[in-house]
Amino acid sequence: MLQAVFHLAEELNEGTSLKDLPDSDLEHLRGDIERAYRMLIIEWVEYMQYEFITHFK
């Protein structure tokens, strides 16, 4: 998960304006964003399950 987030951060910090990127690069970024969000959501759900089990049962 961290690898996906760091990869996305590197891509966004290249210094090129998003409006100047070709469609192929924007599509690549879209895939990177979706992958990072998907992994973050999975981590968050697993953490919430852990919190529920440890604090409310």
C-alpha positions, -999 to 999 in steps of 0.1 A, spaced: 0 0 0 27 25 9 45 17 -23 14 27 -43 11 59 -23 47 68 -27 47 61 -64 17 84 -68 34 111 -48 65 108 -70 44 110 -102 26 141 -89 58 158 -77 75 157 -111 67 194 -116 47 192 -148 13 208 -147 -15 184 -150 -31 205 -177 1 201 -198 1 163 -196 -9 141 -226 -40 120 -222 -18 88 -219 -1 103 -188 -34 114 -173 -47 79 -178 -16 65 -161 -21 89 -131 -58 79 -129 -48 43 -126 -22 52 -99 -48 72 -79 -74 44 -81 -48 18 -70 -37 39 -40 -73 47 -29 -83 11 -32 -54 0 -10 -60 28 15 -97 18 18 -88 -18 24 -64 -8 51 -90 15 67 -117 -12 67 -93 -37 82 -83 -12 109 -120 -4 117 -127 -42 120 -97 -45 144 -109 -15 165 -144 -29 167 -132 -64 177 -108 -50 203 -130 -23 218 -166 -33 214 -168 -70 218 
